[in-house]
Amino acid sequence: MKIRHRLSLQFTLISGIILTVVFVMIYLLSARYVRNNFYKLLQVRALVTAQVYLEKDELTKKKFLEIEKSYRQSIPDEASNIYDENDKPVFIETVKYNWPVSLLNAVRRNEIYRFSFRDKYGLGMYYPDNQGNFVVIVTARNAQGEQTLQYLLWSLVCMGVLALLVIYLMSQWYASRALQPIQRINRQVKKIRASNLHLRVKRGKNKDEIDDLALNFNELLERIESAFEMQRSFVSNASHELRTPLTTIIGEIEVTMQKERTAAEYQETLVTLLDESEKLKIITDGLLQLTRVDAVLNPAQAETIRLDELLWEMQSFWQQQQPPLELKVNLKGLPEDPAAMAIPGNRQLLTLAINNIIRNAFKFSHNAPVDARLQVTDTNLVLSVSDTGIGIAREEMEKIFLPLYRAGNALSFGGYGIGLAMTQKILQLHQATVTVSSVVGEGTTFHIFFTTNQNG
């Protein structure tokens, strides 16, 4: 069921419930009003009956005739009874009902007593007189009131049905207008394909939830477009990196097979094939490691790693290389509590990730000294690695973490563009983020942020 129809039905249902409650209250209050009015009329009839039979000798002739005239204007199905103190019917010869003594006593206790009898209403009145104390009981059927209530009931039912029909039609119209922006978004979304991911959904003028939906969808499209660009870039770079050694291998084999060669020439060809095959192996191994690094770090296998100690170990490692490389470690201003510099994680993977950044810093600065600075903030442990190398162009900074991507000014250096991609994945496993700032020809700085809520 479409949202428009569902909203209309729900709104109609809610309105129907409200109307039903209101109409029931109207009917009940009207029924109570009609019943009370009829009881008042019965009370007047009981008083007139008592005066006609009990006050005849005490009233003037004119007054008695007026009361007698009123008495003759009876109510449909009216029946009257007068009982004396001995519970015997008096004055009225035709007794339609023999009322029980319990009812007569209830009238004496309450003086005015209302009751219902079958389909009629009844009222008992205690009437003290100089002739004695009497009980007057009058019963009648409220025919006019019942007709009025029946008419009111049918009126309310018809009005309710008509009102619900109007509410449903109006809610359909209103829901259609309210959902027009969503329908417009749906039409625009249907036009977006993989070939035109640059298209965006037009946002509305109102700053409402639908505008937020369009904004969030546009942000999603931007991420999808970025992912597609990354995928295309990866495919292009992977094709280039894999095609180059394959082309060399095929070319060497074809040239060698054109004629007989000496043992030395065969040996030279095999050396070339071995070198290119090793390049292929390095690239495929790197891609395989990338897929393995995607695995979630198991908290049960995590260990507490002191970042300051890890930096000292790395400094010693690079000093032992040939030629020795200088990693300057700056730990000034760190807190005295060693726990503030510790994080949980995999020591081997974290060492690999940070060393990839340091290795690139040495490589692209022609083995110039590299600075590593560790500092603690209120929310993060920040490790910064800086070099004075060739730098990275601004438009290429977002792409350096792509697998097999290499910046334009880095093509003359060895490498395959896998190290930084692996570094980013390892840091993500450790709930860390990495950013880069660089100036071409002056150097590059990588900032790694470890959240302090992981500190051990």
LINGI-V291188 format. One line per field, one symbol per residue. phi: phi as a letter, one per 40 degrees, with the letter a starting at -180 (. if undefined). A space follows every 50 residues. Layout:
# LINGI-V291188
phi: ???
This chain:
# LINGI-V291188
phi: .cddcccccccccccccccccccccccccccccccccccccccccccccc cccbbdcbbccccccccccccccccdfcbbabbcccgbcbgcccbcbccc ccccccccccgbbcabafcbbbabbcbcaccibbbbbbbabccccccccc cccccccccccccccccccccccccccccdccccccccccccbccbcccb cccccccbcccccccccccccccccccccccccccccccccccccccccc ccccccccacbccccccccccccccccccccccccccccccccccccccc ccbcbccccccccccccccccbccbcbcbbbcgcccccccbbbciccccc ccccccccccccccbfgcdbcbbbbbbcbacbbbbbbbccgbcdcbccbc cccgcbcccbcccchbgbdcccdcccccccfbbbbbbabdgbibbbbbbb cccccc
